[in-house]
Amino acid sequence: MRQPELNGPMTLTYKSTEELKIAKGQPLILHTAAEYGFAFVMQHKVKATLRTSRKQMSGNALSGEIFLIPAHCQCKLEQIASQMVTVIVIRFTQDTTKAHGKGEATHETLDLLLSDDFHPFRTPQVRSWIHDFMSENEYVETSLYYQLQSHLYAIAACYLESVQKPKETHTDLIIFVEQARQLMLDQYNHPLDIEELAKSSGSSPSRFYMAFKEQTGLSPHKYMTKIRMDASLHLLAGGTSSIVEAAHAVGYLDEYYFSRLFKKHMGMTPTEYTARAKKKIANLNGVFAGDLSVLGISSYISFERSWRENNPELVLEQLAIAQPELILSGPTTTEYYEKLSEIAPVVVLRWKEYSWKERLLEISELLGLTSIAEWWLSYYELKVENARRHVKNVLGNEPFLVVHVVEGGFYLFGMKSRKLRGIFYEDLQVTPPTPAEQISLLKVDKLEEIAELDCENVLFLMHSSTTEALCVELEQQWCILKPSRLKKRCLFLREYDSPLYNPVVNESLVEQMVKQLLVRVD
């Protein structure tokens, strides 16, 4: 974008203000002659087409945005929503002290305020200023005139600052949204003005909101509410926080408002939830920790699912001392089931035989927390729907192999493995390659073995400690091993630290997939 260069002091002179109403199918045509105009969209959205002797530009301006109409311009305003659009046009002239020789074109002077493209901008105080502009009548007293002049210069200054500021890139906005998301996660217990956060993005608030939802699947307000509700579950289930303390700890100063909001989302009051979630649960399978976590519950005592192979008598002794109210276990022998049952009621979950969603609902029903699980799943589905759109837009129907990179080799997950089939090939609707249809879980030592399969693209799942250099090396190796003319893609999800089949891990994979696709748009 060309940067305006002011060659001398510029004088702006306010002329008049007019209010325009634009109905659907009835575009308005303005001719500015020697005057300029700042057009402010009072409500809804308008399409503006600006045509001068040298150029034509067009674009949309949203409610609260301002755009410049240059001098000697034909301006066409069209309504692009279903409602009547109101636009306020502030007309003025401008001049500079720069002298022009005889016959010299004055385009430079006339274009001092004009950027190379349609450029709507915002300034927070403009609505109060518009009230002053609209209050003037045929006779403008001196004090009001100077006030309007002051407002005009302030709007012009905001415009100049806006066009001279480097335009944010797609990547800049992705980074800012991620920073905003992290800020919400870190400071959900403090009041956070999301409107101010949007303004500080460097783009229009509407663009920030759109980018945030594109990246997370949720609006900023919904995202913040979910963070706070999640945090409140853990506080209430922990048993050490009262409802008042939990409300304040997650950023709600009014505990009554918090209680109403909690019941609206969770389908039960905080008191009802606390009574059901305080159950002392012994967890004998690390996979189930993710199910309990999204319900707000931490295991009272837990062991890895290999507990029977490593001193099982010690585990039974520790369980007896802990005195849990309920034991969650994967499939076990009759002998150990009977020993566990002597300590507390045992629920055996055959978790490899059905989906993680079914298991989450089964556990939640067991605890009387079905509405909590359904609430969590509803938000998960919003994220999945958003991620699915990105998959369709970026990957299309290109097939991808899903490969977990481990020390000393690779695990290839196919369509016969429920673990990652459900998340990638079903939820996100990544297209499976033909070889994957016959594979459950395939362990290979070398990348060359994967390259022998009929597929050009790979989605690598990696530990967070994986270096960028290793990713680059893998991608280079893959391109060498697949020397066809077809386009080859490698995607890397580098936070696959806990390869467990549960809600927490799968939600993380969905979020990582969106981030990867946003930066890999080409």
C-alpha positions in Angstrom: 0.0 0.0 0.0 1.3 3.4 -0.9 2.1 5.5 2.2 0.6 9.1 2.1 3.3 11.7 2.0 2.3 15.1 3.2 4.4 17.7 1.5 3.2 20.5 3.7 0.5 21.5 6.2 -2.9 20.4 5.2 -6.0 22.3 5.9 -9.4 20.6 6.2 -12.5 22.6 6.1 -15.8 21.1 7.3 -18.7 21.7 4.9 -21.8 19.6 5.8 -23.2 16.3 7.1 -25.9 14.2 5.5 -27.7 11.1 6.5 -28.4 8.5 3.8 -30.8 5.6 3.9 -30.1 2.7 1.5 -32.8 0.1 0.8 -32.2 -3.3 -0.8 -32.1 -3.1 -4.6 -32.0 0.7 -4.5 -28.3 1.8 -4.7 -27.4 5.4 -4.1 -25.0 7.3 -6.3 -23.0 10.3 -4.9 -20.8 12.7 -6.8 -18.3 14.6 -4.5 -17.0 17.2 -7.0 -14.3 19.2 -5.2 -15.2 17.9 -1.8 -14.1 14.8 0.2 -16.3 12.8 2.4 -15.9 10.5 5.4 -18.7 7.9 5.3 -19.7 6.3 8.6 -21.8 3.2 8.6 -24.3 3.6 11.4 -25.7 0.1 11.3 -25.6 -3.1 9.2 -23.3 -3.4 6.2 -22.8 -1.5 2.9 -20.9 -2.1 -0.3 -19.1 0.9 -1.7 -17.8 1.3 -5.2 -15.5 4.4 -5.7 -14.7 5.5 -9.2 -12.3 8.5 -10.0 -10.7 9.4 -13.3 -7.6 7.4 -12.3 -8.9 4.3 -10.6 -11.8 2.2 -9.3 -12.0 0.4 -6.0 -14.7 -1.3 -4.0 -15.2 -3.1 -0.8 -17.6 -3.7 2.2 -17.8 -1.5 5.3 -19.4 -2.9 8.4 -21.3 -1.2 11.2 -19.0 1.3 13.0 -16.5 1.5 10.2 -15.5 4.7 8.3 -14.2 5.0 4.8 -12.9 7.9 2.7 -14.7 9.1 -0.4 -12.2 11.1 -2.5 -12.8 14.3 -4.4 -14.1 14.1 -8.0 -15.4 10.7 -7.3 -18.6 8.8 -8.2 -19.5 6.7 -5.1 -22.1 3.9 -5.4 -23.5 2.6 -2.1 -25.4 -0.7 -2.1 -27.2 -2.5 0.7 -26.0 -6.1 1.0 -28.0 -7.1 4.0 -31.8 -7.5 4.4 -32.1 -4.4 6.6 -32.1 -0.7 5.7 -28.6 0.7 5.9 -27.8 4.1 7.4 -24.7 5.9 6.3 -23.6 9.3 7.6 -21.4 11.3 5.1 -19.3 14.2 6.5 -18.2 16.4 3.6 -15.1 18.6 3.7 -12.5 20.2 1.5 -8.7 19.9 1.9 -5.8 22.0 0.7 -2.1 22.1 1.2 0.4 24.9 1.1 2.3 23.1 -1.7 2.2 25.3 -4.9 1.5 23.9 -8.3 2.9 25.3 -11.5 0.6 26.4 -14.3 -1.1 23.5 -15.9 0.4 21.0 -13.3 -2.1 18.3 -12.3 -3.2 18.5 -8.8 -3.9 14.8 -8.3 -1.2 14.5 -5.7 -2.8 17.2 -3.5 -6.2 15.6 -4.0 -4.9 12.1 -3.2 -3.0 12.9 0.0 -5.7 11.2 2.1 -6.4 8.4 -0.4 -4.8 4.9 0.0 -4.4 2.5 -3.0 -7.3 0.3 -2.0 -10.6 0.5 -0.2 -9.7 1.0 3.4 -12.4 1.0 6.1 -11.1 1.9 9.6 -12.5 2.5 13.1 -12.1 5.0 15.8 -13.8 4.5 19.2 -15.2 7.9 19.8 -16.8 8.4 16.4 -20.4 7.7 17.5 -20.4 10.6 19.9 -18.8 12.8 17.3 -21.5 11.8 14.8 -24.1 13.1 17.2 -22.4 16.5 17.1 -22.2 16.5 13.3 -25.9 15.6 13.1 -26.9 18.4 15.5 -25.8 21.2 13.2 -28.4 23.0 11.2 -28.3 25.8 8.7 -26.7 28.2 11.2 -23.6 26.7 13.0 -22.4 28.7 15.9 -18.7 29.4 16.2 -18.1 27.0 19.2 -19.9 24.1 17.5 -18.1 24.8 14.2 -14.6 24.5 15.9 -15.8 21.4 17.7 -16.8 19.9 14.3 -13.4 21.0 12.8 -11.7 19.2 15.8 -13.7 16.0 15.2 -12.9 16.2 11.5 -9.1 16.4 12.1 -9.3 13.6 14.6 -11.0 11.3 12.1 -8.5 12.3 9.4 -5.6 11.5 11.9 -7.1 8.1 12.6 -7.4 7.4 8.9 -3.8 8.5 8.2 -2.5 6.3 11.1 -4.6 3.4 9.8 -3.3 3.5 6.2 0.3 4.2 7.3 0.3 1.2 9.7 1.6 -1.9 8.0 -1.3 -4.1 7.0 -1.5 -7.3 9.1 -0.9 -10.5 7.3 -2.9 -13.7 7.5 -0.1 -15.1 9.7 -0.1 -12.0 11.9 -3.8 -12.5 12.7 -3.3 -16.2 13.3 -0.5 -15.4 15.8 -2.6 -12.7 17.5 -5.6 -15.0 17.9 -3.4 -17.7 19.4 -2.0 -15.1 21.8 -5.6 -14.0 22.7 -6.6 -17.6 23.2 -3.6 -18.2 25.5 -4.4 -15.0 27.4 -7.9 -16.3 28.1 -6.6 -19.6 29.3 -4.1 -17.9 31.6 -6.3 -15.1 32.9 -9.9 -16.5 32.9 -10.1 -15.6 36.6 -9.8 -11.9 35.9 -12.2 -9.6 34.1 -11.3 -9.5 30.4 -12.7 -7.0 28.0 -13.0 -9.0 24.8 -14.0 -5.9 22.8 -10.7 -4.2 23.8 -8.9 -7.3 23.0 -10.4 -7.3 19.5 -9.5 -3.7 18.9 -5.9 -4.4 19.9 -5.6 -7.0 17.2 -4.6 -4.4 14.6 -7.6 -5.4 12.4 -11.3 -4.5 12.7 -13.1 -6.2 15.6 -15.3 -8.0 13.1 -12.3 -9.5 11.4 -10.8 -10.5 14.7 -14.1 -12.2 15.8 -14.2 -14.0 12.4 -10.6 -15.1 12.7 -11.1 -16.3 16.3 -14.0 -18.4 15.3 -12.2 -19.7 12.2 -9.3 -20.8 14.5 -11.2 -22.2 17.5 -14.7 -23.0 16.2 -16.2 -20.7 18.9 -16.7 -17.0 19.3 -14.4 -15.3 21.8 -17.3 -15.0 24.3 -18.3 -18.7 24.0 -14.6 -19.7 24.3 -14.2 -17.7 27.5 -17.4 -19.1 28.9 -16.3 -22.7 28.2 -12.9 -22.1 29.9 -14.6 -20.7 33.0 -17.2 -23.5 33.2 -14.5 -26.1 32.8 -12.4 -24.5 35.5 -15.5 -24.3 37.8 -16.1 -28.0 37.4 -12.7 -28.9 38.8 -13.0 -26.4 41.6 -16.4 -27.7 42.7 -15.5 -31.4 42.3 -12.3 -30.9 44.3 -14.5 -30.2 47.3 -12.3 -27.4 48.7 -14.2 -24.4 47.1 -17.7 -23.1 48.0 -19.9 -21.9 45.2 -19.1 -18.3 46.0 -15.3 -19.1 46.0 -15.6 -21.0 42.7 -17.5 -18.2 41.0 -15.0 -15.6 42.0 -12.1 -17.9 41.2 -13.2 -18.2 37.5 -13.9 -14.5 37.0 -17.6 -14.1 38.0 -18.0 -11.6 40.8 -21.8 -12.3 41.1 -22.2 -15.8 42.4 -25.9 -15.8 41.6 -25.2 -15.0 37.9 -22.6 -17.8 38.0 -25.1 -20.3 39.4 -27.7 -19.4 36.7 -25.1 -19.7 34.0 -23.8 -23.0 35.4 -27.3 -24.5 35.4 -28.0 -23.2 31.9 -24.9 -24.9 30.5 -24.7 -28.0 32.7 -28.3 -28.9 33.2 -27.9 -28.9 37.0 -27.1 -26.5 39.8 -23.5 -26.2 41.2 -24.8 -27.8 44.4 -26.2 -30.8 42.6 -23.0 -31.2 40.6 -20.8 -31.0 43.7 -22.8 -33.7 45.5 -22.4 -36.1 42.5 -18.8 -35.3 41.6 -17.2 -35.7 45.0 -17.2 -39.5 44.7 -13.8 -41.0 45.5 -12.9 -42.9 42.3 -10.0 -45.3 41.9 -8.9 -45.5 38.3 -7.0 -48.5 37.1 -6.6 -47.4 33.4 -4.9 -44.2 32.4 -7.2 -43.9 29.4 -10.1 -43.1 31.7 -8.4 -40.1 33.2 -9.4 -38.1 30.1 -13.1 -39.1 30.5 -13.1 -38.1 34.2 -11.2 -34.8 33.4 -13.9 -33.4 31.1 -16.4 -34.2 33.8 -14.3 -32.1 36.2 -13.1 -35.1 38.2 -9.6 -36.1 39.2 -9.0 -39.7 40.3 -8.8 -40.2 44.1 -6.1 -42.8 43.4 -4.9 -44.2 40.0 -2.6 -46.8 38.5 -1.5 -47.7 35.0 -3.5 -50.4 33.2 -0.4 -52.7 33.4 -0.8 -52.8 37.3 -1.4 -56.6 37.3 2.1 -57.1 35.8 3.9 -55.0 38.4 3.4 -56.1 42.0 -0.4 -56.4 41.9 -0.6 -57.2 45.6 0.9 -53.8 46.5 -1.7 -52.1 44.3 -4.5 -54.0 46.1 -3.0 -53.1 49.4 -2.9 -49.4 48.5 -6.4 -49.5 47.2 -7.7 -51.0 50.4 -6.0 -48.2 52.4 -7.4 -45.5 50.1 -11.0 -46.9 50.6 -12.4 -45.6 47.3 -16.2 -45.5 46.7 -15.9 -46.8 43.1 -13.2 -48.6 41.0 -13.0 -48.1 37.3 -11.1 -50.9 35.5 -10.5 -52.3 32.1 -11.1 -56.0 31.4 -9.5 -58.1 34.1 -9.4 -61.7 35.3 -12.1 -63.2 37.5 -9.6 -63.5 40.3 -8.7 -59.8 40.4 -12.2 -58.7 39.8 -13.3 -60.5 43.0 -10.3 -59.1 44.9 -11.2 -55.5 43.7 -14.9 -56.0 44.6 -13.9 -56.7 48.2 -12.6 -53.2 48.4 -15.3 -51.2 46.5 -17.9 -51.6 43.7 -16.1 -52.3 40.4 -17.1 -51.1 36.9 -15.4 -52.9 34.1 -15.2 -50.8 30.9 -14.3 -52.8 27.8 -12.9 -49.7 26.2 -11.5 -51.2 23.1 -14.8 -52.5 22.0 -16.7 -49.2 21.5 -16.0 -45.5 20.8 -14.5 -43.0 23.3 -17.7 -41.0 23.0 -19.8 -44.0 24.1 -17.4 -44.6 27.0 -17.6 -41.0 28.1 -21.4 -41.2 28.2 -21.3 -44.5 30.0 -19.0 -43.1 32.7 -21.0 -39.9 33.0 -24.3 -41.9 33.4 -22.7 -44.0 36.1 -21.9 -40.8 38.0 -25.2 -39.0 37.3 -23.3 -36.5 35.2 -24.8 -37.2 31.7 -25.7 -33.6 31.1 -22.0 -32.5 31.8 -20.8 -35.0 29.2 -23.4 -33.9 26.6 -22.4 -30.3 27.2 -18.7 -31.1 26.6 -19.5 -33.1 23.5 -21.6 -30.3 22.1 -18.6 -27.9 22.2 -16.4 -30.7 20.8 -18.7 -31.0 17.8 -18.5 -27.3 17.1 -14.7 -27.6 17.0 -14.9 -30.6 14.8 -17.3 -28.9 12.4 -15.0 -26.0 12.1 -11.9 -28.3 11.6 -13.8 -30.3 9.0 -14.3 -27.1 6.9 -10.6 -26.4 7.0 -9.8 -30.0 6.0 -12.2 -29.6 3.0 -10.8 -26.2 2.0 -7.1 -27.1 2.3 -6.8 -30.9 1.7 -9.9 -31.4 -0.4 -10.2 -35.1 -1.3 -6.4 -35.8 -1.2 -5.8 -39.0 0.8 -3.5 -39.0 3.8 -1.8 -41.7 5.8 -1.8 -41.2 9.6 1.6 -42.1 11.0 2.8 -41.9 14.6 6.5 -41.2 14.8 8.2 -43.0 17.8 11.8 -43.6 18.8 13.2 -46.2 16.4 10.3 -46.4 14.0 6.7 -45.6 13.0 3.2 -46.7 13.7 0.8 -46.5 10.8 -2.9 -46.3 11.7 -5.4 -47.6 9.3 -9.2 -47.9 8.9 -9.4 -51.0 11.0 -8.0 -49.2 14.1 -10.8 -47.4 16.0 -8.2 -45.3 17.9 -7.3 -42.7 15.2 -9.8 -43.7 12.5 -12.6 -42.1 14.5 -10.8 -38.7 14.9 -9.2 -38.3 11.5 -11.1 -40.3 8.9 -14.6 -40.1 10.5 -14.8 -36.8 12.6 -12.5 -34.7 10.5 -13.3 -36.5 7.2 -9.8 -36.7 6.0 -9.8 -39.0 2.9 -8.2 -42.4 3.7 -5.8 -43.8 1.1 -6.6 -47.3 -0.3 -3.8 -49.1 1.6 -5.2 -47.8 4.9 -8.5 -49.6 4.4 -6.7 -53.0 5.0 -4.6 -51.8 8.0 -5.3 -51.8 11.7 -2.0 -50.9 13.3 1.3 -51.4 11.4 4.7 -51.0 13.0 7.6 -50.3 10.6 11.2 -49.4 11.2 11.9 -47.2 8.2 10.1 -44.4 6.3 10.9 -46.3 3.1 8.4 -49.0 4.1 5.7 -46.4 4.3 6.7 -44.9 1.0 6.1 -48.3 -0.7 2.4 -47.8 0.0 0.2 -46.1 -2.6 -0.2 -42.7 -1.1 1.5 -39.3 -1.7 0.6 -37.6 1.6 1.4 -38.2 5.2 0.0 -36.8 8.5 2.8 -37.3 11.1 1.9 -37.3 14.8 5.0 -36.3 16.9 6.0 -35.6 20.4 6.2 -32.0 21.5 9.9 -32.3 21.9 10.3 -32.9 18.2 12.5 -30.3 16.6 11.7 -28.3 13.5 14.9 -29.7 11.9 13.5 -33.3 12.2 10.2 -32.3 10.6 12.1 -30.7 7.7 14.3 -33.8 7.4 11.3 -36.1 7.3 9.5 -34.0 4.7 12.6 -33.9 2.5 13.1 -37.7 2.8 9.4 -38.3 1.9 9.7 -36.2 -1.2 12.8 -38.1 -2.3 11.1 -41.4 -1.6 8.0 -40.4 -3.6 9.5 -39.0 -6.8 6.3 -38.8 -8.7 5.1 -35.6 -10.3 2.0 -35.5 -8.1 2.0 -32.9 -5.4 3.1 -34.3 -2.0 2.2 -33.0 1.4 3.4 -33.6 4.9 1.5 -32.3 7.9 3.0 -32.4 11.4 1.0 -32.4 14.6 3.7 -31.9 17.2 1.9 -32.2 20.5 1.0 -35.9 20.5 2.6 -36.6 23.9 -0.1 -38.9 25.3 -1.3 -41.3 22.7 -4.4 -42.3 24.7 -7.9 -42.8 23.2 -9.9 -40.3 25.2 -11.6 -36.9 25.0 -8.7 -34.7 26.1 -6.3 -36.2 23.6 -8.8 -36.1 20.7 -9.8 -32.5 21.4 -6.1 -31.5 21.3 -5.7 -33.3 18.0 -8.6 -31.4 16.5 -7.2 -28.0 17.7 -3.7 -28.9 16.4 -5.1 -29.9 13.0 -6.8 -26.5 12.6 -3.6 -24.7 13.5 -1.6 -26.8 11.0 -4.0 -26.2 8.2 -4.2 -22.4 8.8 -0.5 -22.0 8.4 -0.3 -24.5 5.5 -2.8 -22.8 3.3 -1.3 -22.7 -0.2 
